[in-house]
Amino acid sequence: MSIKQIGPSELHSLFERDETIQVIDVRTVEEFEDIRCAYAKNIPLDSFDPTSVFGNEDIDANKDTYIICRSGKRSQSAAELCVAAGFTKVINVEGGTLEWVANGLPTKNG
């Protein structure tokens, strides 16, 4: 199964229509604290277990889940792990946080 891809601007447009979308940032805690998509939750790739992620009360396996990282490579790996575990509603954010910031989209830090 190929994994759906989405760009940061399209993701932000989706969020503006539905503030309940799920975004997981798989970068390290340090990277996440430095700067991040304003509505992402951090679950670092080195501890990313799809069964635990979707067993979490904050993440609904029945809803689309957008996965972001720095550039799109780690998020693609996390999305592949999800699909291998049977979770199909995962979407990789191409360009990641680098493109998110370059497009001037809402960020948080700290």
C-alpha positions in Angstrom: 0.0 0.0 0.0 1.4 3.4 -0.9 1.2 6.0 1.8 -0.8 9.2 1.0 1.3 12.4 0.9 0.2 15.9 1.8 2.1 19.2 1.9 2.2 21.5 4.9 0.0 24.2 3.3 -2.7 21.7 2.5 -2.5 20.3 6.1 -2.9 23.8 7.5 -5.9 24.4 5.3 -7.5 21.2 6.6 -6.8 22.3 10.2 -8.5 25.6 9.5 -11.7 23.7 8.6 -11.4 21.0 11.3 -9.3 21.7 14.4 -9.7 18.1 15.6 -7.3 16.7 13.1 -4.5 14.5 14.5 -0.9 15.5 13.8 2.0 13.5 15.2 5.6 14.9 15.1 8.1 12.1 15.2 11.2 14.2 15.7 13.3 14.1 18.9 12.0 16.0 21.9 14.7 18.6 21.5 13.8 19.3 17.9 10.1 19.4 18.8 10.8 21.9 21.7 12.8 24.1 19.3 10.0 24.7 16.8 7.0 22.7 15.7 3.7 22.8 13.8 1.4 24.6 16.3 -1.0 21.6 16.7 1.3 18.6 16.6 1.8 16.0 19.4 5.3 14.7 19.9 6.0 10.9 19.7 9.7 10.5 18.7 10.4 7.9 16.1 12.9 6.1 18.3 10.1 5.2 20.7 7.3 5.1 18.0 5.1 1.9 18.4 1.9 2.1 16.3 0.0 -0.2 18.6 0.8 2.1 21.6 0.2 5.3 19.5 -3.2 4.2 18.4 -4.0 2.7 21.8 -3.5 6.1 23.3 -6.7 7.9 24.2 -5.5 11.0 22.4 -5.1 9.3 19.0 -8.1 7.8 17.2 -7.2 5.0 14.8 -10.4 5.6 12.9 -9.4 9.2 12.0 -6.8 10.4 9.5 -3.5 10.9 11.3 -0.9 13.2 9.7 2.7 12.4 10.5 5.4 15.1 10.3 9.1 15.3 11.0 11.9 17.6 9.9 11.9 16.9 6.2 9.5 14.0 5.5 11.8 11.0 5.8 11.3 10.0 9.4 7.5 10.6 9.1 7.5 8.4 6.0 9.2 5.6 8.1 6.6 6.1 10.9 3.8 5.9 8.4 5.2 2.7 7.0 5.4 1.2 10.5 1.7 2.2 11.0 0.6 0.5 7.7 2.7 -2.6 8.6 0.8 -2.8 11.9 -2.6 -2.5 10.1 -3.3 1.2 10.5 -4.3 2.7 7.2 -5.4 6.2 7.9 -1.9 7.7 8.0 -0.7 10.5 5.8 2.9 11.6 5.5 3.6 15.4 5.5 6.0 16.0 2.7 8.7 18.6 3.3 8.1 18.4 7.1 8.7 21.1 9.5 11.3 22.7 7.3 8.7 23.4 4.7 6.1 24.3 7.3 8.3 27.0 8.7 9.4 28.2 5.2 5.7 28.7 4.3 5.2 30.8 7.4 2.6 28.5 8.9 1.7 28.7 12.7 4.4 27.3 15.0 5.1 26.9 18.7 8.3 26.4 20.6 9.3 25.6 24.1 
